[in-house]
């Protein structure tokens, strides 16, 4: 059976968080008022790592939510002969617009924004923060210092998109249905081996009015993985972000009504690169990933801002850097 979490880390999680030691029969939970982190949403499915809403992040910081603990390596996730996979060393990002509901139905132009943002983010100094994290090092490692194999960040890691619109997607897709679509995407893109899927991530974007349960109230998006005949497959559940309004970033920091689209997807892309199969990669002692720790910062160091990429200027959040501030760690917009 695939091992998702380390027992030692379980004891460190707060009482409001779902423990990683739970098995597939764990009671599904969503917890408001946290910076994000691990959740079990559906019996029989692996854990997800949620992107918090603006309100949840605000409440977490008001209550002293973790922002100063560095990330450390959690041993990776065993993937057969390939060993322990903790990060994407040569990331490939595939974008999937799932369902016929997308046909002539994109009021905020989210598809075009994503298709331009992801190529620009690939290889950027903003995303380069991921490269300080690695795999094939000892569990508990905080600084790779040249050891192991680092997470990758190169131009061209965004590959392409696919409109899977031959039929309608479920009105409110479950986690298992999203996971199944990710496997369908792997087949469509020809990523049909375990080795290929150790570096691939599939962004499953659903159309307006067509989101999974809990969107906009308990999370803005989440990433997870699923087992398949093609190996473990990493995917993101990306709802139609502007449907959630201010809860998921509309006009956040005065960045415009569409700001949440790239803020949320950028967050998920970076987290999948550094913790591909939750939760064997890089997290802090509260279970927060590289994006959770810096989500929805409105002022000061690491505040969410417009950043210039090769394909235009887009709003993004900062990412956690262990190396910032003389290795004390902090949120940065470039590395």
Secondary structure, DSSP 8 states (H G I E B T S, - for coil): ----S-HHHHTTS-TTS--TT--TT------SSSSEEEE--STTS--EEEE--HHHHHHHHHTT---S---EE---EE-GGG-EE-S-TT-EEEEEEESGGGTT--TT-HHHHHHHHHHHHTT-TTGGGGGG-EESS-TT-S--TT-SEE----TT-EEEEEEE-SS---TT--HHHHHHHHHHHHHHTT--SHHHHTSEEEEEEE-TT---TTBTTTBSEEEEEE--TTS-EEEEEE--GGGGGGGGTTTGGG--TTHHHHHHHHHHHHHHHHSSSTTSSEE-TTS--TTGGGTT--SSTT--EEEEETTEEEEE--EEETTHHHHT-EEES--
